[in-house]
Amino acid sequence: MAGFAWHDGRMTCDGIDVAETVARTGTPVYVYSANRLRENFATVRDAFRVQLPAPAPLIAFSVKSNSNLAVLDVLRGCGAGFDLVSGGELHRIRAIGADPTRAVFAGVGKSDDEIADALDAHIGWFDVESIAELETIDAIARAKSTRARVLLRVNPDVDAKTHRHITTGKRENKFGMRVADVEAVLAGLSSLPGIAFDGFHVHIGSQLTDVAPFCETLERLEALIARTRAAGIAVNTLNLGGGMGVTYRPDQPAPTPSQFALAMAPALSRSNVKLVLEPGRVIAADAGVLITRVRYVKRGEQRRFVVVDAAMTDLIRPALYEGFHPIAPVIDPERDGTTSPCDVVGPVCESADFLAQDRPLPPVARGDLLAVQLAGAYGFTMASNYNSRPRAAEILIEPWGSRVVRRRETYDDLVRGEEVPPIELCGTPLTTSSRRLADEP
Ligand SMILES: *Cc1c(COP(=O)(O)O)cnc(C)c1O
């Protein structure tokens, strides 16, 4: 199995020593295993290919889970398509020369410019989330004398049974269209000549650890597909979105991609569609770690605080979603065999700035490197500059060597684009009193 493991007390990635590698950039730094990305992609592809040999499913990697160009390029090399949620993500896949006709563009708030750019790029599909959006795409496509290939995103009102912030397929979520609206749209397709309807899209949430919500969703879609076809409208494509979970902690195991595929296979083969999937987390999460260095160990009243140089600005999942990431020393993880609970916290001025709470860890000391594992998805892509912290570096490891694929931001990067206006250029005219104040030496 490719990826991260400890050998003789040292963390390695596909044969490369992690501590030596991160000495090139310093910490905090994200480290990715190219081979693990390839292996995970192949696992998903093969799981569904076995169940649905023809037409071959399109595996469109969710760019928002990890959008580093080098990571995207590894997956492009495996034959991945891409799932996009912004014009910026379209820019990224074009920057690596990926084929936009194998990309899907989702998102509830696409701008007119984003829609126009995606049409010019010959995007594969728009996942359309509302009637208003559909009418806008229709108008822009007609103005360009073209047609947009469209999947209607259905909100199936299914509980994905995941964290409330990452559930997207319930009636009360902002995503997708009610089945009644979808059917109204289908009845009026002839008045939308800029739209080429191609099928349906659903994405009910992320980090699903149960196959049942997928099956329930598929059941509702099967009925919708049948009614649509009965009305004489062809349904060619079914995009089931992303959401396959990963095992962040042993007590909450996620099914494997094969188990997901197997559970859905009967309904999928009955539906007779081209399948599109938009996996992100299940491909990227365990292919990345965040390496951080211990700055201080602090004994509080109740507990031990391990203050590290990574923060919620580098990895926000613990603060935002109660996300759990295994943490272990990069060198000598077993140590003396004892552990005691601690909070692993960052330097940011927020109590929510933690990477782990009440976590058993061996004794650690200032200068030690810690590996925050399963951080390859929704890690760097959610990073911010809060507290004016430059964003971390990123390294990609191939078995033959490692490459810095994003340099650490500098202080100059932090202030790029900002400007202190000269006083006479202030937008609003100065009042006499404020001018007097401004004129004072
Ligand atoms: C975020 C997202 C995905 C990826 O979800 P994962 O849980 O990372 O697989 C796929 N499709 C859409 C529309 C998304 O918003």
The ligand as a Gaussian input file, in Angstrom:
#p B3LYP/6-31G(d) Opt

LIG

0 1
 C      -17.732000      18.911000      -2.173000
 C      -18.392000      18.264000      -3.299000
 C      -17.968000      17.009000      -3.742000
 C      -16.867000      16.217000      -3.072000
 O      -17.287000      15.645000      -1.875000
 P      -16.367000      14.580000      -1.104000
 O      -17.113000      14.342000       0.140000
 O      -15.050000      15.207000      -0.880000
 O      -16.281000      13.364000      -1.951000
 C      -18.582000      16.488000      -4.852000
 N      -19.577000      17.139000      -5.489000
 C      -20.020000      18.352000      -5.087000
 C      -21.094000      19.016000      -5.833000
 C      -19.444000      18.944000      -3.976000
 O      -19.907000      20.127000      -3.561000

